[in-house]
C-alpha cells in the first residue's frame, strides 16, 4: 500500500504533512528515501527528469452518430504515438447494468448552468454525475493491508474533477452566497451521518471575498503552479491549490458534497472487484491511463502547471463505473478524515474527524506510479493548499 498511515494523522515517511510551504515556495519537508520511492507529493525538490515528455493537450472529441462515444479514432499517448482504444472495467459495468439508478440531469448543478464548454472525449457536461450501485466492500484501513467488511448504499459521483471553469462560476456568486450565511451549519453532510456536514468553526477558514479567494488560489502559497493562473488556460483544466474547507464549500454550493473515503474507494476499485488501479489489476501505469510523473523542482522548468491536461484526457484509465482521472491528475479531498469508525459490518461508514484533519485520495500529476494504486491515501491538515490538491463532488440519490 502506498499510503503511510498513522491513525488520526498521517505521517509521510517520518514527516507530518500538516504545515504550509516556506517563503521560497517549497515544502518545509525533506522527503525520506521512502517518500521519494513512493512518489509522495512531498517531492517538491529537484530530481531526475522523467523519461516521457509532457503530453499534448487533446481537444474533446465530437460525439458519435448517436450522441455517445466517438466512433473510431485512436488514443494519443504522451510521446505523440497512437494506440487503439481500450475498454476497461467492463466486468463491473456489466454487473451494474441491471441496477435501476438514474443518471442525474445534465447539466443541472450551479457550476454548469449556462456552460459553453464541455468535458471528456464525448463532449459531456463537466458536471455529469454517474450512478454507483452500492454493495459490499473490503475497505483497506492501514498500511499493513488490514481490511474491514463494509456495505455501501448507492450514490452518484461526478465523472470529472472540478474544473477551472466550474470554480470561476463559484467565484461569480461567492460574495452573494456567503452574504446569505452560507455554508449553513450541516451543509454538505452525508445523508447517513448527521455530524458530517459543515461546522461553523470552518467558516473562519474561508476567504472573506471572491477577490481574496481568487488571489489565494492563484498564489498557491507562493508555489507558481496554480492551474487558475495559467495564461489563456482552458476552463476544462482541473482546479488545484484549494483547501478542504474551500472544497467542501464548493460542493455544498453546487448542491452536492465531498465523497467519503469508502465511496471514493468503492468507485475506484470497482466495488467488490477490489481492483488495484481504477482501470483494472493490470497493466501497470502508463501515460495512456493517467497523468503522473511530473516531479517538481527548480531544475525542471518544463514541469509546470502547463503539464496538467483537461479532465477526461485519459479515457482508457476510467474506472469500472466510468469515472475518469481517479488515478493521476489531482489528489482529491474527501469528506471524512478518521479511521476509527471503520469496523466490520459498518453500513455507509463516515469517518467524521474529531480534529481538523481530512483524507485525501489518489496519486497526482506529480507522483510516481506506485501512488496511483487505489489503496493510496493519507490523512492531512485540512488547510493545506498545494499544487496537486483538487476535488470532485458526490451527490446523493435523487
N, C-alpha and C positions, 0 to 999 in steps of 0.2 A: 504494500500500500504506500502510495507516495506521500500522503498527508502524515505529519508527525504530530500526534495528538497527545495533549495533556488535559484531563478532564477540567472543564470550566474555562480553561485558557489553552491556547496553542503555543508551543514553543517550536520555532523552526530551527532544527538543529539544537543549538544551545541558546538561541536568541529569541526573546519575546518580540513579536511584531505588533507593538501597540504604541509606537512613537512616530512622530512626524519627521519628514526629511529635514536635513540641516540646511544652512543658508547657501550651500553650494549646489543644492538641488539633488543630492544623493542621499540615500537612506543611511542613517547613522548606525548601520549594522554591517559587520564584517562577516559575510557568509562563511559557515563552516564548510569543510570539504564535502560533507554530506548534502548540505544545502545546494551547492553548485552541481553536484552529481544529479540531484533530483530536478534541477532546472527550476529551483524555487524562485518566486517573484522577488526574493531579496537580491537577485542578480542585477544590480544596477552598477556593477563595476566592469571595467574593460575586460574583454575576453576574446577568445579566438573567433574570427568571423565565421559565420555559417557557410556551409559549402553550397547552399542553394540561394540564388539571388532572390530579392524581393519579387513576389508575383505581380503579374499585370492585373490591374483593376478591370474586372469584366463588367460590361453593362448588363442589365437584366434582359433575359431573352423574351421574345414575344411568345404569347401563349399559342398552343397548338390549335388546330381547327375547331376543337370542341371547347376551347377555353381552358383546357387542362395543361398537362405538361407539354413542353415544346416537342415537336416531332423531329426525330433525328438529331444530329448535332453531336459534337464531341466535347469533352470537358477539358478545359485548358489547365495545364499544370504550371507550377512556378517557373519552370525553365522554358515555357513557351510551347512545349510539345503538347500533343493531344492524346487522349485515350478514350476508349469507348465508355459511355455512361455505365455506371454500376448501380444495380438495385440492391439496397441493403435493408436489413431489419425486416425482411418480408415475413419471417415467422410470426413476430408479434403483431404486425399489421394484419396478417391473415387471421390470427387468433382473436383480434379485437374487431373483426369486420362485422360480426353479428351484434355487437353492442350498440344499442339504440341511443347514442349520445349525440345530440345535435351540435354542429359547428356553430359557434356564436355568430351573430350578424356581422357582416364585413363590408365596409367599416362601421364602427359604432362608437368605440371609446373616444373621449375628447381629444386625445393626441392625434387622431387620424381623421377627424371631421374636416372636410374641405381639403384633404391632402391631394397634392398633384403628383407626387412621386410614389412609386410602388417598389416592393422589395422582392428579392429572390429571382430565380430563373423563370418563374411562371408569372412574373409581374403581378403579385398579390398585394393586398393591403399589408402595410408594415405592422398593423395591429392584429392580423389574423391570429385567432386563438384556437388551438386544436384540442379535441377531446382526448382524454386519457382515461381508459376504462380501468377502474380500480381492481384490486386483488391482493393476494398475499405477496410478501416481500421478505427476503433475508437481508436485513439492513446492517451494513458494517458500521461499527461504532468506535473502533480504535485502530491503532497502527499494527496491532498484533493479529488482526483479522477476525476479531470477535464479531459474531453476528447475532442479531435478535430477530425473532419471527414476529412480524407486524402485519397489519392489514390496512389498506388504504381505500377510501371511498373514491368514486370517480371525480375528476376535476378537469379544468381546462388550463392549458399552459400556452403562453404566447409562442408562436412558431419562431419568432425572431427576437434578438436582443433589442433593447430600446435604442433607437437611433438618434442621431443629432437632430434630425428634423422633428421627431416627436418631442424631444426636450425643448426645442425652440417654441413649440406650441404651448408647453407648460410655462415657459417664461412669459409668454404673451399674457397669460391670465393669472400669473402668480400673485401679483400685488393685490388684485381684487379678491382672489381666493383666500389669501392669508388675512385680508382685512375682514373677512366674514367669520373669522375664528377657526379657520382650518389649519392643519388637520384636526378634526374633532377628536376628543378622547375616545379610544376604541376603534377609530377608523383603520381600515386595512387589516382587521383581525381575521383569523381563521374561523370558519363557522363552528368548529368543534373545540375551540379554545378561547373562551371569553376574555382571558387576560393576555392574549397575544397581540392586541391592537395597539394603536398609538398611545403613548404615555405622555402626559402633559409635560413632564420634565424634558422630553426630547425636543420640544419646541424651541428650547434655548439654543439648540444646535443648528437650527435652520437660519439661512441668511435673512436679513431684515427686508431686503427688497430684491426684485428681479435683477436690477443692475448689479447689486453686490453678488448675487448668485452667479450670474454670468462671469463676473470677474474672477471669482474663486475657482470656478471650473476651468476657465481659460488659463489661469496662472498655475493651477495644479501643484501648489506648494513649491513653486519655483522650478519644477521639472518641466521643461519645454516640450511636452509630449501630449498635450490635450488635443483630442480629435475635434473639439469645438473650435479650436484656434487654427485649424488648417486653412490656408488660403484657398478660396473657391472650393471648399470641401463639399462633397455630396451630402445631402441630407440622409442618405442611406448608410452612412458610416456609423458603427456602434458608438454610443456615448461612453466616455471614460471619465476618470478623475471625479467621481461622485462618492459621497459618504453614505453610510447606511441610513441615517435619518432623512437625507435628501432622496435616496432611492425609495424608501418607504413612503415618503410624502408624494412622490411622483405617482406611484402605483395607486395610492388612495385617491388622488385627484383623477386618475384615469379609470375610476370605477373598478379597481382591482386591488390586488395585494401582492406582496412578495411570496414566492413559493416557499414551502417548508423544506427542510433538509430531506425528509422522507419522500416528499413529492418529487423533488428535483432528481433524487437518485432513482426513483421508480421510473420516471420518464427516460432518463439517460440509459439505464440498464435494461430497458425493455421489460420491466416488471419482473415476473418470476424467471424470465430467461437469464437474468443476472449477468449481462454481457460485460466484458472487460472494457470495451470502448462503446460509444454510442452506436457506431456502425456495425459492431459485432465483436467477436473474440479475436479476429484477425482480419486483415493483415495489420502489421504494426503501423504506427502513424506515418503518413507522408503528406506532402503539400496537396495531394489530391483530396484528402479527407479533412484537413484542418489547417488553420493559420497558427504557426508557433515558431519558436526557434530564433526570434529576433533579439538576441542577447544585447542588452543596453550597455552603453558606456561611452565615455568621452572620446575613445579611439575609434568609434564606429559611427561616424557622422551620417552614414546612409541608413542607419537603423533608427528611424524616427517614426512619428505618428503617421507619416505618409505610407508606411508599410501596411497599415491596417486597411483591410478590404471592406467593402459594403457587406452588410449582413446577407446571409444566404449565398455566399460566393463558393461554398463547398458542398453542393447538394449530395455528393457521394458520401459525406460524413454524417448525413442525417440520422437521427435516432429511429428506433422502432415505431414511434408514433409520429414520425415525420418532422420533428423539431430540428432546427438547424443551429449550428455553432454551439452545441453543448460541450464540445471539446475545442480548445483553442479560442481565438478571437479575444473575448474578455472573460476574466474571472468574475463570477456573479454573486452579488449579495443575496442572502436568504433571510426568511422571516425570523427564524429562531436562532438559538445560539447556546444551548445547554444539552448535554448528553444524558443527564440523569433520568429524564422521563422515558428514555427508550429501553423498554423491557419486553420480554416475551409476552405476546398476547395483546400488546398495545394496539388500539384502533385509532387511526388518524393522529398519530403521535405528533406533538408540537413541543419542541424543547425551549420553552419560554425561559430566557436567561434572567438570573437574579441581578446581574450587573450589565454594564454597557458593552457587552461583547456579543458578536454575532458570527454565524457561519458564513464562510464563502466557499464556493464550489467551482470546480473545473480549472484546469490549467489554461494559460492565456497565450497571447501572441509573443510574450517574452520568455515562455517556458520551454523546457526540453520535453521530449516525447513521453517520459515516464509520468509527467504531471497531467497527461491527457487521459489517464485511466479514470474510470468512473469512481473509483474508491478515494481519489484525492479530495481532501477537504481540510479546512482549518477553522479555528475559532480565533477571532482577532478583535481588537478595539474598533468599535463601530464608527469612530470619527476619522478613520484613515481615509486619505484622499490620494490615490495613486494611479498611474497611467495605465494599469492593467485591470482596474476595477470598474465594472459596469453592472448591468442588471437586465432582467426580463421579468414580466409580471405574470401572475397566476390569477385565474378567475374561477369563481365557484359555479356550480351547476345552476343554470337559469331556472 
